[in-house]
């Protein structure tokens, strides 16, 4: 299990490196820190609605299927945006697309304040998905530009804190605001966060010149179809798609599951808090784990932990089981996401990073969008416990994918 490979020790240090464009860079540069804050603000604004919008749909007279549609349309719209956005990022630069994406979110949250029908809510959620798909793809690509290539896994592990922490604490924050101040206050809160993120983006430096880079390296302008055929892209993207598809059942329906078990939303929210704390701590120590354990071992451990989390939820009659589920889920994703992202970006050029990131992120969008729709139907047929047992089997199925591509993922 011990990992001994050249360059591991240097990955755990924060010394100055030289990037692909010849500029000196540090793992924790000013731009890197700003991008983490920007991503944290935007994702917190978005995830505060993950557990609360199904309740809002119910208040507007909708059912579980409509709740799944409201949650799922966001991911499907983000998917529609990512592919063309990935090409624009590689052709014209990163920062412009970040500003456009966050600008769309500012407008969207401003209009959500006045929503009073399910139809208008669905439309605005779709617009929100487009905005988030645009900014998140551009931010992730810009982050990859800022990280020295030999420290890519470690850097992406730290950056993913700004993604996982909001996904875990966002629903709890959203519930707290809704219970005490109402849904309109929630939308005002989200608007404040994305507006601040927009302002901070103005201070980011983007050294990537799309026109110049493409003219210098026309031969690497690989299309999406060719990139998708690369095992280093489709294997990790498929794995993350499957586990995210299963996790959509947690993001969209855990609060309602808790209510069926006579657990208050505040109590269930502690599971998301456990996921946040453990996920963040795991990412802080990710460099140490990556030094001592093979990537293949960490990937297997992450899959088993996520599957175990869903078993705990299926039999989660107590807060203790839900807390354990949150901790296991947070740790599992903390191991899988940066490792899979690093595999995707490991062998592509800077002129391909936007499209490679779009492909990887698209799998997650489809997973959460399609997952919310599918699991909404499944829960109406076999109930919450049956649904979470199904998610366990779905996650365990990825072990076959990992074992058959061991060399690629090691």
C-alpha positions in Angstrom: 0.0 0.0 0.0 2.9 2.3 0.5 3.5 4.6 -2.5 7.0 5.3 -3.6 7.2 7.4 -6.8 9.6 10.1 -8.0 8.5 13.6 -7.1 6.1 12.7 -4.2 8.1 14.6 -1.6 8.2 17.8 -3.8 4.4 17.6 -4.2 3.9 18.2 -0.5 5.9 21.4 -0.4 4.8 24.9 -1.3 8.0 26.0 -3.2 8.0 28.2 -6.2 7.6 26.3 -9.5 7.7 27.2 -13.2 4.5 26.8 -15.1 4.0 25.8 -18.7 4.1 29.3 -19.9 7.4 30.0 -18.2 6.0 32.0 -15.3 6.9 31.2 -11.7 4.0 29.9 -9.8 3.2 28.8 -6.3 0.5 26.3 -5.2 -1.1 28.9 -2.9 -0.7 32.0 -5.1 -2.9 35.0 -4.6 -5.0 34.0 -7.7 -5.3 30.5 -6.4 -6.7 31.7 -3.1 -9.0 34.1 -4.8 -10.4 31.4 -7.1 -11.0 29.2 -4.1 -13.0 32.0 -2.4 -14.9 32.8 -5.6 -15.8 29.1 -6.1 -16.8 28.8 -2.5 -19.2 31.8 -2.7 -20.8 30.7 -5.9 -21.2 27.0 -4.9 -22.6 28.0 -1.5 -25.2 30.2 -3.2 -26.2 27.3 -5.4 -26.2 24.5 -2.8 -28.3 26.4 -0.3 -31.2 25.5 -2.6 -30.5 21.8 -3.1 -32.4 20.7 0.0 -34.8 23.7 0.2 -36.2 23.9 -3.3 -38.1 20.6 -3.0 -39.8 22.1 0.1 -40.6 25.2 -1.9 -42.1 23.1 -4.7 -44.3 21.4 -2.1 -45.4 24.9 -0.9 -46.3 25.8 -4.5 -48.4 22.7 -4.8 -46.0 20.3 -6.5 -45.1 16.7 -5.8 -41.9 14.6 -5.6 -41.6 14.2 -9.3 -41.8 18.0 -9.8 -39.2 18.4 -7.0 -36.9 16.1 -8.9 -37.5 18.1 -12.1 -36.7 21.4 -10.4 -33.5 20.0 -9.0 -32.5 18.0 -12.1 -33.1 20.7 -14.7 -30.2 22.6 -13.2 -27.7 19.9 -14.0 -29.1 19.2 -17.5 -28.9 22.9 -18.4 -25.3 23.1 -17.0 -24.4 20.2 -19.3 -25.8 22.0 -22.3 -23.6 24.9 -21.5 -20.3 23.2 -20.7 -19.5 21.7 -24.1 -19.6 25.0 -26.1 -18.1 26.8 -23.1 -15.2 24.5 -23.0 -14.3 25.4 -26.6 -14.7 29.1 -25.9 -12.4 28.8 -22.9 -9.7 27.3 -25.0 -10.1 29.8 -27.8 -10.6 33.1 -26.0 -9.4 32.7 -22.4 -10.7 31.8 -19.0 -11.6 35.0 -17.0 -14.1 36.3 -19.6 -16.2 33.2 -19.3 -16.0 33.3 -15.5 -17.5 36.8 -15.5 -20.2 35.8 -18.0 -21.2 32.8 -16.0 -21.4 34.6 -12.6 -23.1 37.5 -14.3 -25.9 35.1 -15.4 -26.2 33.9 -11.9 -26.5 37.4 -10.5 -29.4 38.1 -12.9 -31.0 34.7 -12.2 -31.0 35.1 -8.4 -32.4 38.6 -8.7 -35.4 37.2 -10.6 -35.8 34.2 -8.3 -36.9 36.7 -5.6 -40.2 37.2 -7.5 -40.9 33.6 -8.4 -44.5 32.4 -7.5 -45.1 29.5 -9.9 -43.5 26.1 -10.5 -43.1 26.8 -14.2 -41.2 30.0 -13.6 -39.1 28.3 -11.0 -38.1 25.5 -13.5 -37.2 28.1 -16.1 -35.0 30.1 -13.8 -33.3 26.9 -12.5 -32.4 26.1 -16.1 -30.9 29.5 -16.5 -29.0 29.1 -13.3 -27.6 25.8 -14.6 -26.3 27.5 -17.7 -24.6 30.2 -15.6 -23.1 27.7 -13.2 -22.0 25.4 -16.0 -20.2 28.4 -17.6 -18.4 29.8 -14.6 -17.5 26.5 -12.9 -15.9 25.1 -16.1 -13.9 28.4 -16.6 -12.9 28.5 -12.9 -11.7 24.9 -12.9 -9.7 25.5 -16.0 -8.1 28.6 -14.7 -7.2 26.8 -11.5 -5.5 24.1 -13.5 -3.4 26.8 -15.2 -2.3 28.2 -11.8 -1.2 24.8 -10.4 2.4 23.5 -11.2 1.8 20.4 -13.3 3.9 18.1 -11.0 1.6 19.2 -8.1 -1.7 18.8 -10.0 -3.3 16.1 -7.7 -2.4 18.0 -4.5 -3.5 21.4 -5.9 -6.8 20.0 -7.1 -7.3 18.3 -3.8 -7.0 21.6 -2.0 -9.1 23.5 -4.5 -11.9 20.9 -4.2 -12.4 22.1 -0.6 -14.1 25.1 -2.1 -16.5 22.7 -4.0 -17.2 20.1 -1.3 -17.6 22.4 1.7 -20.5 24.3 0.0 -22.1 21.1 -1.1 -22.1 19.9 2.5 -23.0 23.1 4.4 -25.1 24.8 1.8 -28.3 22.7 2.4 -28.0 23.2 6.1 -27.5 27.0 5.7 -30.4 27.1 3.3 -32.7 25.3 5.7 -31.8 27.6 8.6 -32.6 30.7 6.5 -35.9 29.3 5.2 -37.0 28.2 8.6 -36.2 31.5 10.2 -36.6 34.1 7.5 -38.4 32.4 4.5 -37.6 31.6 0.9 -37.2 35.1 -0.4 -34.5 35.8 2.2 -32.7 32.7 0.9 -32.7 34.1 -2.6 -31.4 37.5 -1.4 -28.6 35.7 0.5 -27.6 33.8 -2.7 -27.7 37.0 -4.7 -25.3 38.6 -2.2 -22.8 35.8 -2.5 -22.7 35.7 -6.3 -22.5 39.5 -6.5 -19.4 39.4 -4.2 -17.9 36.6 -6.3 -18.4 38.7 -9.5 -16.5 41.6 -7.9 -13.6 39.4 -6.7 -13.3 37.9 -10.2 -12.2 41.3 -11.5 -9.0 41.0 -9.5 -8.0 37.7 -11.1 -5.1 37.6 -13.6 -5.6 35.5 -16.7 -2.3 35.0 -18.5 -3.8 32.5 -21.1 -4.1 34.0 -24.6 -6.4 31.7 -26.5 -5.7 33.2 -29.9 -1.9 33.0 -29.6 -1.8 29.6 -28.0 -4.1 28.1 -30.7 -2.1 29.6 -33.5 1.1 28.3 -32.0 -0.2 24.8 -31.5 -2.9 24.1 -34.1 -2.0 20.5 -34.1 -3.3 20.0 -30.6 -6.8 21.4 -31.3 -8.3 18.0 -30.6 -12.1 17.9 -30.9 -14.4 16.8 -28.2 -15.0 13.4 -29.8 -11.3 12.6 -30.0 -10.8 13.7 -26.3 -13.7 11.6 -25.1 -12.2 8.5 -26.7 -9.1 8.9 -24.6 -9.2 6.4 -21.7 -7.5 9.0 -19.4 -10.6 11.2 -19.9 -13.6 8.8 -20.3 -12.7 6.3 -17.5 -12.4 8.8 -14.6 -15.4 10.9 -16.0 -17.6 7.8 -16.1 -16.6 6.8 -12.6 -17.5 10.2 -11.2 -20.7 10.2 -13.2 -21.8 6.9 -11.6 -21.0 7.9 -8.0 -22.5 11.4 -8.5 -25.6 9.8 -10.0 -26.1 7.8 -6.8 -25.3 10.8 -4.6 -28.1 12.8 -6.3 -30.4 10.8 -4.1 -28.8 12.3 -1.0 -28.6 15.9 -2.3 -32.2 15.9 -3.5 -34.1 13.7 -1.0 -32.3 13.3 2.3 -34.3 16.1 4.0 -37.6 14.5 2.9 -36.3 11.1 4.0 -35.5 12.5 7.4 -39.0 13.9 7.8 -40.4 10.5 7.1 -38.3 9.2 10.0 -39.6 12.0 12.2 -36.2 13.7 12.1 -36.3 17.5 11.8 -34.6 19.2 8.9 -32.1 20.8 11.3 -31.1 17.3 12.6 -30.8 15.9 9.1 -28.7 19.0 8.3 -26.1 17.7 10.7 -25.3 14.9 8.3 -24.3 17.5 5.7 -22.2 19.3 8.3 -20.4 16.0 9.1 -19.8 15.6 5.4 -18.4 19.1 5.1 -16.0 18.8 8.1 -14.7 15.4 7.2 -14.4 16.2 3.5 -12.5 19.4 4.3 -10.1 17.7 6.7 -9.5 14.9 4.2 -8.6 17.4 1.6 -6.2 19.3 3.9 -4.4 16.0 4.6 -4.8 14.7 1.1 -1.2 15.4 0.3 0.0 13.2 3.2 -2.4 10.4 2.1 -1.2 10.7 -1.5 2.4 10.4 -0.3 1.9 7.2 1.6 -0.8 5.3 -0.4 -1.1 4.3 -4.0 -3.8 6.2 -6.0 -5.5 2.8 -6.7 -5.8 2.1 -3.0 -7.3 5.5 -2.3 -9.8 5.1 -5.2 -11.0 1.7 -3.9 -11.3 3.1 -0.4 -13.3 6.0 -1.6 -15.8 3.8 -3.4 -16.3 1.5 -0.5 -16.8 4.4 1.9 -19.5 6.0 -0.3 -21.3 2.7 -0.7 -21.2 2.2 3.1 -22.6 5.7 3.6 -25.7 4.9 1.6 -26.3 1.7 3.6 -26.2 3.8 6.7 -28.7 6.2 5.2 -31.0 3.3 4.2 -31.2 2.2 7.8 -30.8 5.7 9.2 -33.4 5.8 12.0 -31.1 7.7 14.2 -29.0 10.8 13.9 -25.9 8.8 14.7 -26.3 6.7 11.6 -26.9 9.8 9.5 -23.8 11.5 11.0 -21.7 8.4 10.1 -23.2 8.4 6.6 -22.2 12.1 6.1 -18.7 11.4 7.3 -18.2 8.4 5.0 -19.7 10.2 2.1 -17.5 13.3 2.6 -14.3 11.2 3.0 -15.1 9.0 0.0 -15.7 12.0 -2.4 -12.6 13.8 -0.9 -10.5 10.9 -2.2 -12.2 10.3 -5.5 -12.7 13.8 -7.0 -9.2 15.2 -7.0 -7.7 11.9 -8.1 -10.1 11.5 -11.0 -9.7 15.2 -12.0 -6.0 14.9 -12.0 -6.1 11.8 -14.3 -8.3 13.8 -16.8 -5.9 16.7 -16.9 -2.6 14.8 -16.6 -2.0 14.2 -20.3 -3.7 17.1 -22.0 -2.1 20.4 -23.1 -3.1 23.8 -21.8 -5.0 24.4 -25.1 -7.2 21.3 -24.3 -7.8 21.9 -20.6 -11.1 23.8 -21.1 -12.6 21.0 -23.1 -11.2 18.3 -20.9 -12.6 20.0 -17.8 -16.0 20.5 -19.6 -16.1 16.7 -20.3 -15.3 15.8 -16.8 -17.7 18.3 -15.2 -20.4 17.4 -17.7 -20.5 13.9 -16.2 -21.3 15.3 -12.8 -24.0 17.6 -14.2 -25.7 14.8 -16.1 -25.4 12.6 -13.0 -27.1 15.1 -10.6 -29.7 16.2 -13.1 -30.6 12.8 -14.4 -30.2 11.3 -10.9 -32.7 13.7 -9.3 -35.3 12.8 -12.0 -34.7 9.0 -11.8 -34.5 8.8 -8.0 -37.7 10.9 -7.7 -39.4 8.2 -9.7 -37.7 5.3 -7.9 -38.7 6.7 -4.5 -42.3 6.9 -5.5 -42.2 3.2 -6.5 -40.1 1.5 -3.8 -39.7 4.1 -1.0 -36.7 5.8 0.4 -35.0 2.8 1.9 -35.2 0.8 -1.3 -33.9 3.8 -3.2 -30.8 4.2 -1.0 -30.1 0.4 -1.2 -30.2 0.8 -5.0 -27.7 3.7 -4.8 -25.3 1.4 -2.8 -25.4 -1.2 -5.6 -24.8 1.5 -8.2 -21.7 2.7 -6.5 -20.3 -0.8 -5.9 -20.7 -1.4 -9.7 -17.8 1.0 -10.2 -15.4 -1.4 -8.7 -15.5 -3.3 -12.0 -14.5 -0.2 -13.9 -11.6 0.5 -11.5 -10.3 -3.1 -11.5 -10.3 -3.3 -15.3 -8.4 0.0 -15.7 -6.0 -0.4 -12.7 -2.9 0.6 -14.6 -4.5 3.9 -15.8 -5.7 4.8 -12.3 -2.6 3.8 -10.4 
